[in-house]
Amino acid sequence: MKTKTLITVLTVKERVEFIIATLIGRKSLALMLLVLTLNVNSQEDRRSNRSFGVSLYGQLSANGYGSMRIPTLVYKNARQTFSVGFNIQKCRKIVSGIQFNYSYAVTGPNIPGKEEDVPELYFFVSSAYNFNTKLGKTNLRNEYMANRTATENHVSSLHFQSTELFAGAGLRIKFLKRFTWDNSVGLGGNYSFNFPDALELYYTKVNVGLQLRTGITCAIFN
């Protein structure tokens, strides 16, 4: 009623200006609501592509330390995955190092335009620092066969500190709702900081070769 009274006392020019301003105001409000809706949907999409999880890997590489068990914390953001874990020698069952991994997916459910049931193919870089490792069973056996002084030099009790770097590709296959089976192969090597040169070991300070890894990841928060 007040609006009608206001329009009645206005001139024709003022009426036109009032109507235009009202229409513009409605359009601006609609545009603002549209932008807010798109922004909320975009944030929800980004959140849906993020997840935190835990993994347990089994790993064998050219570092000479034998099989490793690696419990890992994982953060995934769309194509990128970051993880940190602890190296545990299977033969000793104690923490002997720490490992960092980064991977970038080229296929998979988190890539725009891809189907959700497509396995995730990725490339990765893995680095590790081992601060308390011993030679694995296979390398110890080789050492005893090739080096007659291995026993008297107590090779089996030597502790190595080393760093390693590997790069390669892998495949993640999702099963159930929150679980992923992860397999990868990489190429790289390791370098021992405290290598006992005086013992003339069959095992060398620098080792180059493959890294094979398999494991299961469980997404806890996403």
N, C-alpha and C positions, 0 to 999 in steps of 0.2 A: 504494500500500500504506500509506504514511504517512497519507494522507488518510482511509482507511477506519479506521485505528487511532484517529485523532483524533476521528472522528465517534462511534466506539463508546464512548469515555469521556465524551462530552458528555451532558448531560441532554436530554430531549425539547425543552424550550424553547430550549436553546442550539443544538440541531441545526437547528430551524426558522430561528433567526436566522442561522446559518451559511449555510444554503441560500439564504435571501433575499439576504444580502450577496453571495454568489457570483453570483446571477442579476443583481443590480443592477450588479455590476462588469462583467459581460459586456455588458450593455446600454449602459453608459457607454462601454466600449471601442468597441462598434459605432457608437454615436453620434459618438464622437470621430473614428473613421475616415471616417464619412460626411461630417462637417463638413470635414475635411482634403481629401477628394476633391472636394467642391463648390468649396472655395477654390482648389485647383489648377486645376480646369476653368475657373473664373472668370478666374484670372490668364492662362491660355492664351488664352481668348477675347479678353481685353483686348489681349494682345500681338498676336493675329492681326489686330486692327483697326488696329494701328499700323504705319506704314511711313515710310521715308525714301527720297527719290528726287531726280532732277534733271529739269528741264524746259527746253525752248527755245520761247519765244513770239515771235510777230510781233505788233506792236501799232501801231495808228494812232488818234490821238485829236485833240481840239480844241486841244491845246497849241501847235500851229503848228510843231513841230519835225520833222515828217515821220515816216516809218516808223522803228520801233524794233525792235531785236533784243534779247531779254531772257533770258539764261541764268539759271536760277533753282534754288535749293535748296528742297526741299519736305519738310515734316513733316506727316503725316496721322495723326490720332487719331480713329477712328470718323467722326462727322459733321463734325468740324472739320479744316480744313486751314490751315496757316501756311506762308508762303513769303517768301523774300527774294531779290532778283535785282538785276542791274546793267543799267541802260539803256545801250544802244549805238546811236547814230544810224547808220542804214544808209548815209547819204551820207558819213559821216566815219570809221566803223569804229573809234571809240575810246569808252572808257567815259565817259559824260557825266552819269550820275546813278545813284541807288539807289532801289529800289522795294520796298515791303512790302505783302503781301496777306493777307487773312483771308477764309475762306469757310465757310459752314455749309450742309450738305446737308439737303434735305427728302425726297429719294428716293435710292435707290441700294442697292448690295449690303451696305453696312456698317450699315444700319438694321435693327433687330430686326423680324422679321415680313415683310420685303421679299424678293423674289426676287433672286438674285445677278445675273441677266442684265438687270436694269432699269437704264437710264442714270441717272446721278447728276445731279439738278437741284439747283442751289445758289444761294445769294445771297452776294454778296461786297462787301467794301470794299477799295479799293486807294489807297494813298498813295505819293507819290514826292517826292524832292528832286533837282532837276537843278542841277548846279553848273558845267557846262561845255557848254552847248548853243548851237547856231546855228539860225537859221531854216531850215526845210525848203525844198525846191525850189519847191513850189507857192506858199508864202508869199513867197519871194523874187521869184518871177515877178509876183505880185500887187503887191508893193511897187514894183517897177520900172515897172509900168504906172500905178499910182496916184500915185506920188511921184517928181517930176522930179529931186529932189535925192538920190535913193537911191544913185546911183553915186558922187557926190562925197562923200557921207557914209559910204561904205564899209559899207553895211548888211550885205553878205554876210559881213563879218568880225566882226560884233557877237557877243559872248558873253553869254548870258542865265543868270541864276540864278533859279530859280523853285521853287515847291512846287505840287503838284496833288493833288486828291482826287476819286475816282470811286466810285460804288456802282451795283450792278446785279445781273444774274442770268446764269447760265451753265449749260452742260450738258457733262458728262464721259461719254465713251463708251469703255468698255474693249474692247481688242482684243489678240489673242495672250494672253500670260500676265501680263506686267508692264507693258504699255503702255496709255496712256489718251490719247484725243484730246479736247482741252479747247477749248471755244468760249464766249465771253462777250461781253456788251454792257453798257455802263454809261453813266451820265449824271453829269457833274460839270464840273470846270474847273481852270484853273491861274492862279497869280498870280506875276508877275515882280518880284523884289526890286530889281533894278538896271536897271529900264526907263529908257531914255534919253528922257525927256520932251521935252528940247530939240530933238530931231530931228523931232518931229511925224510919226511913222511911221503908216502905214496899219494895221500890226499894233498890237494894243492890249495894255495892261498886264494886263488880266483877260480871259480867254477861257472861254466856257462852251459845252459841246457833248457829243458822244458819245465813248466809248472802245470800239474794236473790238479784240478780241484772239483769237488762235487759236494753239494749240501742242500739243506732244507731251510727255507725262510718262512717265518710266521709273522704276518702283519698284526700288530697289537692295536695301534691307534691309526685311524685314517679319517 
